[in-house]
Amino acid sequence: MYKLFNSSWRDDAVQLDRQRGVYTAPELVRPINHVGRFFSVPGPHIVHPSPQRTPLLLQAGTSRAGKQFAAQHAEAVFVSAHAPAVVARNIAEIRQTARDAFGRDPAAIKVLALVTPVLGATEEEARAKLAEYRRYASHEGALALFGGWTGIDLDRYGDDEELRQVESNAVRSTVEGYARFAPTNSKWTKHTVAEHVSIGGNGPVLVGTPAQVADGLEAWVREADVDGFNFAYVLFPQSFKDIIDLLLPELRRRGLFWDDYAVPGGTYRENFYGVAGQKYPPAEHVAAKYRWAAGVPASEHQIPG
């Protein structure tokens, strides 16, 4: 992929010279003849590169392979877990591997956590919304999802059994993570887990006023070391309208939400890093060595294998 985006067309290959009638200088485009496991591209890359060359690389998942891939390639990582501590461990591992194994700046890898906010002008209103949403949720489907994510079958436990008191360490620790933002006196049975998973999936559900939800977001930033959030919705588009109308003013009041792009008119990557001119991946990223920069003869830029 990096060869196609970066090595086939030199940065200045596109001339756009109307007076000479030259769109592209052919000597600045070279064949790659890429042959890969999943696809092949004979000759050069068939279109000129975008302003970013390599698209901003976002990766999802924190499996062992996923974390290794993220450490080498990702510029942003989507994560999901109910406990900030779980996310914090995964993020720390990704960033350490990025630094130690691939020479990358670990702070340059941004992490976005899955969160489902349920907002109301009052806490009572928000909880009433959540109760209404749960009326339409499937507990059976939620427990099937839980089993697929965790490998834990909760059918073996009784309807009223408190899962934070069972013998299984895996069950106890998993459910403790789910209960992180729940009232301290709440009881967590398999039906509680099903209710929790049915709305919000494998991420936390933050319920309350804009101030309460913002407090929850700040706790995740502080405890999990995340850089931002991937907001999920319960209703479309109402959930996003609530975020816009209720949550964003509170985040702006706290200085936690931007008012404009860092680089107006810039590329996604320039605004992602907040650096004008940062159209390409950073110099320490693996993609950088594939770039055929302007002014460099083809003979002086060897395409990595």
Backbone torsions as a table, in degrees:
resi	resn	phi	psi	omega
1	MET	NA	-46.5	-178.8
2	TYR	-63.1	-36.3	178.4
3	LYS	-60.2	-43.2	-177.2
4	LEU	-68.1	-43.3	-177.0
5	PHE	-71.4	-33.1	-165.7
6	ASN	-117.8	-26.3	-169.3
7	SER	-103.2	-14.8	-174.5
8	SER	-84.4	-40.4	-180.0
9	TRP	-113.1	126.8	174.9
10	ARG	-68.6	154.4	-176.0
11	ASP	-52.5	-34.7	-176.6
12	ASP	-103.8	23.5	-178.5
13	ALA	-66.7	-36.8	180.0
14	VAL	-80.8	115.7	-175.2
15	GLN	-93.6	-37.4	-177.3
16	LEU	50.5	43.7	-178.6
17	ASP	-95.3	98.4	-177.6
18	ARG	-70.4	-34.0	-178.0
19	GLN	-65.8	-39.3	179.2
20	ARG	-90.0	-10.0	-178.5
21	GLY	71.1	33.3	-178.8
22	VAL	-115.0	119.1	175.1
23	TYR	-89.4	-48.2	-178.1
24	THR	-133.0	136.4	174.9
25	ALA	-79.5	111.2	-173.3
26	PRO	-61.5	-29.5	-179.4
27	GLU	-70.8	-10.7	179.7
28	LEU	-101.4	13.3	174.7
29	VAL	-124.8	128.0	-176.8
30	ARG	-127.9	153.9	178.9
31	PRO	-72.7	146.6	175.4
32	ILE	-109.0	-35.5	-178.5
33	ASN	50.9	51.4	-176.8
34	HIS	-67.9	130.0	174.4
35	VAL	-126.5	112.8	-177.5
36	GLY	-125.7	179.8	-178.2
37	ARG	-67.3	-36.2	-172.9
38	PHE	-106.7	-23.4	178.2
39	PHE	-159.2	159.9	177.9
40	SER	-130.4	148.0	178.7
41	VAL	-131.7	102.5	178.7
42	PRO	-70.8	143.1	177.7
43	GLY	74.5	-151.2	180.0
44	PRO	-80.2	169.7	170.0
45	HIS	-60.8	135.8	-165.4
46	ILE	-76.4	-14.9	176.4
47	VAL	-133.3	159.0	179.3
48	HIS	-71.6	152.7	-175.5
49	PRO	-67.4	158.1	173.2
50	SER	-74.2	170.2	177.9
51	PRO	-57.0	-25.4	-179.5
52	GLN	-92.9	-8.2	-171.3
53	ARG	57.0	-94.8	175.4
54	THR	-72.9	123.7	175.8
55	PRO	-59.7	153.8	175.8
56	LEU	-56.9	130.1	-170.4
57	LEU	-97.4	110.7	177.9
58	LEU	-112.4	132.8	-176.1
59	GLN	-124.6	146.0	-179.9
60	ALA	-121.8	139.1	173.9
61	GLY	108.7	147.2	-178.6
62	THR	-128.5	35.6	168.6
63	SER	-66.2	171.3	179.0
64	ARG	-58.1	-46.1	178.6
65	ALA	-67.0	-38.0	-180.0
66	GLY	-63.3	-41.4	179.3
67	LYS	-67.3	-38.1	177.6
68	GLN	-65.1	-43.4	178.8
69	PHE	-62.9	-44.0	-179.6
70	ALA	-61.7	-42.4	-178.4
71	ALA	-60.8	-33.6	-178.0
72	GLN	-88.5	-38.2	-167.9
73	HIS	-117.6	-34.8	-167.7
74	ALA	-69.2	142.2	168.7
75	GLU	-99.6	-23.5	172.9
76	ALA	-144.0	149.3	-177.2
77	VAL	-129.1	129.4	172.2
78	PHE	-89.1	128.9	178.5
79	VAL	-126.9	158.6	176.3
80	SER	-147.9	129.2	175.3
81	ALA	-168.1	156.4	-179.1
82	HIS	-86.8	-16.6	-177.9
83	ALA	-113.9	129.4	176.5
84	PRO	-56.9	-34.2	-178.5
85	ALA	-63.3	-35.6	178.8
86	VAL	-65.1	-45.5	178.8
87	VAL	-63.6	-42.1	-178.2
88	ALA	-59.1	-41.7	179.4
89	ARG	-64.0	-43.7	-179.1
90	ASN	-65.5	-41.6	-180.0
91	ILE	-64.4	-43.9	-180.0
92	ALA	-60.4	-40.0	-179.8
93	GLU	-67.2	-43.0	178.7
94	ILE	-60.5	-47.2	-175.7
95	ARG	-69.6	-36.3	177.6
96	GLN	-66.4	-42.5	178.4
97	THR	-64.9	-40.0	178.6
98	ALA	-59.0	-41.7	-179.4
99	ARG	-74.0	-49.7	-171.1
100	ASP	-77.0	-38.4	-174.7
101	ALA	-94.2	-27.2	-172.0
102	PHE	-126.3	4.1	175.2
103	GLY	65.0	26.8	-177.9
104	ARG	-95.2	157.9	173.2
105	ASP	-76.3	111.8	-175.7
106	PRO	-62.8	-28.9	-179.6
107	ALA	-71.2	-17.3	-179.5
108	ALA	-76.5	-16.1	177.5
109	ILE	-87.1	114.2	-177.4
110	LYS	-93.7	143.2	-176.6
111	VAL	-119.5	130.2	-178.7
112	LEU	-118.6	121.3	-176.1
113	ALA	-97.1	140.9	176.4
114	LEU	-71.1	129.2	177.9
115	VAL	-143.7	139.6	173.8
116	THR	-114.5	106.1	177.6
117	PRO	-88.9	138.3	172.1
118	VAL	-121.0	110.5	-168.0
119	LEU	-111.4	148.6	173.5
120	GLY	-150.1	162.2	177.1
121	ALA	-64.5	-28.4	174.3
122	THR	-128.7	163.6	176.8
123	GLU	-62.6	-38.2	179.9
124	GLU	-62.1	-41.2	178.8
125	GLU	-64.1	-42.6	-179.8
126	ALA	-64.3	-43.2	-179.4
127	ARG	-69.8	-30.7	174.5
128	ALA	-66.0	-38.8	176.1
129	LYS	-60.9	-47.0	-178.4
130	LEU	-62.0	-41.5	179.2
131	ALA	-61.9	-38.6	178.2
132	GLU	-66.8	-41.9	179.5
133	TYR	-61.8	-40.4	-176.7
134	ARG	-66.0	-21.3	178.4
135	ARG	-61.0	-25.0	-174.4
136	TYR	-106.4	7.9	-176.5
137	ALA	-90.5	151.9	179.1
138	SER	-100.8	112.8	177.6
139	HIS	-67.9	-40.2	-179.8
140	GLU	-61.6	-44.9	177.9
141	GLY	-64.6	-36.7	179.7
142	ALA	-65.4	-42.0	179.3
143	LEU	-68.8	-31.8	175.0
144	ALA	-65.0	-42.0	176.4
145	LEU	-62.3	-44.7	179.8
146	PHE	-58.4	-44.9	178.6
147	GLY	-61.9	-39.5	178.2
148	GLY	-66.4	-38.2	-179.2
149	TRP	-72.3	-39.9	-169.1
150	THR	-108.1	-17.8	-173.2
151	GLY	75.4	13.8	-178.0
152	ILE	-108.2	125.4	177.5
153	ASP	-97.5	110.6	-177.3
154	LEU	-83.4	-3.1	179.5
155	ASP	-62.8	-22.4	-178.0
156	ARG	-71.8	-13.9	-177.2
157	TYR	-99.3	151.3	-178.8
158	GLY	-70.1	162.0	-176.6
159	ASP	-60.2	-34.1	-175.4
160	ASP	-108.2	10.3	-175.6
161	GLU	-75.4	128.5	177.9
162	GLU	-74.9	112.6	-172.7
163	LEU	-72.7	-15.5	177.4
164	ARG	-82.4	3.5	179.0
165	GLN	-123.0	7.4	-179.3
166	VAL	-79.7	168.5	-175.7
167	GLU	-72.3	-29.4	-174.8
168	SER	-70.1	118.9	177.0
169	ASN	-63.3	-37.3	-179.0
170	ALA	-62.7	-44.7	-179.9
171	VAL	-65.5	-47.0	-177.1
172	ARG	-60.6	-47.5	-177.4
173	SER	-67.2	-38.2	179.0
174	THR	-64.3	-46.5	-178.2
175	VAL	-69.6	-34.1	175.5
176	GLU	-60.0	-38.0	176.6
177	GLY	-64.5	-39.7	178.4
178	TYR	-65.1	-32.7	-174.3
179	ALA	-86.3	4.9	-172.8
180	ARG	-53.4	-42.4	-177.2
181	PHE	-105.6	12.5	178.6
182	ALA	-86.2	159.6	175.1
183	PRO	-55.9	144.4	-172.4
184	THR	-64.3	-27.1	-177.4
185	ASN	-94.2	6.4	-177.3
186	SER	-71.4	150.8	178.2
187	LYS	-103.4	134.6	-175.7
188	TRP	-113.4	100.2	173.3
189	THR	-102.1	-179.9	177.7
190	LYS	-63.7	-28.0	177.9
191	HIS	-73.2	-32.8	174.8
192	THR	-64.2	-43.9	177.9
193	VAL	-60.4	-43.8	-179.9
194	ALA	-61.1	-42.7	178.2
195	GLU	-62.3	-40.5	-177.2
196	HIS	-68.1	-43.2	-177.9
197	VAL	-71.6	-31.6	-175.5
198	SER	-64.9	-25.7	174.0
199	ILE	-120.7	115.8	177.6
200	GLY	101.1	-11.9	176.8
201	GLY	61.0	-129.3	-175.0
202	ASN	-95.6	22.6	176.5
203	GLY	-125.5	168.7	-178.1
204	PRO	-72.4	149.6	171.8
205	VAL	-106.9	116.1	179.9
206	LEU	-101.3	115.7	-171.9
207	VAL	-116.5	131.9	175.0
208	GLY	149.5	-161.0	177.4
209	THR	-73.2	166.9	176.1
210	PRO	-54.9	-38.2	179.9
211	ALA	-66.9	-41.1	179.8
212	GLN	-66.3	-42.5	179.1
213	VAL	-67.2	-40.1	177.5
214	ALA	-62.8	-37.5	175.5
215	ASP	-60.3	-41.8	178.6
216	GLY	-63.4	-41.9	178.5
217	LEU	-63.2	-43.2	179.1
218	GLU	-63.4	-36.3	177.2
219	ALA	-62.7	-39.7	178.7
220	TRP	-67.2	-40.5	177.9
221	VAL	-62.6	-42.2	-177.1
222	ARG	-71.7	-44.1	-172.6
223	GLU	-89.6	-31.2	-175.5
224	ALA	-102.2	-11.9	-179.1
225	ASP	64.8	35.8	175.5
226	VAL	-86.3	159.7	-178.6
227	ASP	-102.2	-17.7	-178.0
228	GLY	-174.8	-168.0	-172.1
229	PHE	-137.0	147.9	172.5
230	ASN	-105.6	99.7	-174.6
231	PHE	-77.3	122.8	174.0
232	ALA	-92.1	163.1	-178.6
233	TYR	-122.2	153.5	171.5
234	VAL	-98.3	-46.4	175.5
235	LEU	-119.9	141.2	177.8
236	PHE	-116.7	125.9	6.4
237	PRO	-97.8	7.7	-170.0
238	GLN	-58.7	-39.4	-179.7
239	SER	-59.9	-39.5	-180.0
240	PHE	-74.1	-32.5	174.8
241	LYS	-62.9	-40.2	178.0
242	ASP	-64.2	-39.7	177.5
243	ILE	-61.5	-45.0	-178.0
244	ILE	-67.2	-47.4	-173.0
245	ASP	-79.3	-32.8	-173.2
246	LEU	-107.8	-48.7	-172.1
247	LEU	-79.9	-44.8	-174.8
248	LEU	-60.1	-40.0	176.4
249	PRO	-58.9	-37.0	178.9
250	GLU	-69.4	-40.4	178.0
251	LEU	-66.2	-37.8	177.1
252	ARG	-65.7	-39.5	179.4
253	ARG	-60.0	-33.2	-179.8
254	ARG	-88.4	-0.3	-179.1
255	GLY	72.8	27.9	-175.4
256	LEU	-107.7	0.9	-179.7
257	PHE	-134.8	134.7	-176.1
258	TRP	-72.4	153.0	179.5
259	ASP	-99.3	-20.8	-179.3
260	ASP	-156.3	168.0	178.2
261	TYR	-66.0	143.3	178.1
262	ALA	-64.6	-35.6	179.1
263	VAL	-125.9	85.9	-178.9
264	PRO	-54.8	129.3	-178.8
265	GLY	78.9	1.0	-178.7
266	GLY	-82.2	176.0	178.1
267	THR	-75.8	170.0	176.2
268	TYR	-57.8	-44.4	-177.1
269	ARG	-67.1	-39.8	177.9
270	GLU	-59.9	-41.3	179.7
271	ASN	-77.1	-28.5	177.3
272	PHE	-63.9	-45.9	179.4
273	TYR	-87.9	-14.1	-177.5
274	GLY	70.4	29.3	-176.1
275	VAL	-129.1	116.1	176.4
276	ALA	-62.5	134.0	-180.0
277	GLY	91.3	-8.8	179.8
278	GLN	-85.0	64.6	-178.5
279	LYS	-79.7	-27.1	-177.0
280	TYR	-104.7	165.3	175.0
281	PRO	-56.8	152.0	-179.5
282	PRO	-57.1	160.4	-174.0
283	ALA	-60.5	-30.5	-177.8
284	GLU	-84.6	-6.2	179.5
285	HIS	-74.0	147.1	-176.7
286	VAL	-58.9	-27.8	-178.7
287	ALA	-68.3	-25.3	-172.2
288	ALA	-62.6	-34.3	-176.2
289	LYS	-71.7	-11.6	179.0
290	TYR	-89.1	-13.4	-173.3
291	ARG	-69.0	128.1	174.2
292	TRP	-94.3	96.8	-172.4
293	ALA	-76.8	156.3	178.9
294	ALA	-58.6	138.7	176.5
295	GLY	85.3	-7.1	-178.1
296	VAL	-93.4	119.3	177.8
297	PRO	-61.5	150.3	-179.7
298	ALA	-57.5	-33.2	-178.5
299	SER	-67.5	-20.4	-177.6
300	GLU	-98.5	-3.8	177.8
301	HIS	-118.1	101.7	179.3
302	GLN	-85.0	131.8	-179.9
303	ILE	-78.3	120.3	179.2
304	PRO	-59.3	148.1	-179.3
305	GLY	-74.7	NA	NA
